[in-house]
Amino acid sequence: MAKSLDSRVKRFAKPASSVKHSGKIVRTIPHSEITKLNSLIAPKIDQNKRVLRASFEEARDKVIKD
């Protein structure tokens, strides 16, 4: 009987982290705090969008040759 691909590949897999997780909930964050954090982050996200758009506009007509 042939082994499944999953079982053959699993031998080569390495864990992404050595951290052992537990199901214990450490802290719950109320919706009001999440809303407050989102309102603080929103201007930074908008600024990042403006900077990214400006860099694309600046590089639009530039050609890079090897």
Residue pairs with C-beta under 8 A, 6 or more apart in sequence:
none
